[in-house]
Amino acid sequence: MATHTIPVWSVISLCSLALHLVLPVTVSHVLAATVLTLIAGVYIGFAVMDGRMRRIIIESIAACAFVGIASWALILAPHLIPLGYLAHAAWDFLHHTPLFKVAMPRWYIPACVVVDVIVGVGLWLIWAL
């Protein structure tokens, strides 16, 4: 996985977007918001594996914020859900800095950034058309 992270996860992202092309738009909104909340929770698992309470708390607060963003957007402005994915890409990228030293596979952060950006932009394009 570490050797071909970006190409592999680019293909996976594009394939996942194909489902949104055939779903009714309201169902697509619900699926996208649900997936955004799930991916935000992954970092909680890495923080728990890391074992430091401070990391667990920070990652849990961030995950709750993404749940709030996804829920708010789903209810009031579904067309803004893609911005949640782009915001999560920024959160992923912060994990490349010395501020976030959490034990996780080296390939995970670039993979997640790629997925978030492709899915965020892809959803925006799908829903705008």
Secondary structure, 3 states (H helix, E strand, C coil): CCCCHHHHHHHHHHHHHHHHHHCCHHHHHHHHHHHHHHHHHHHHHHHHHHCCHHHHHHHHHHHHHHHHHHHHHHHHCHHHHHHHHHHHHHHHHHCCCCCCCCCCCCCHHHHHHHHHHHHHHHHHHHHHC
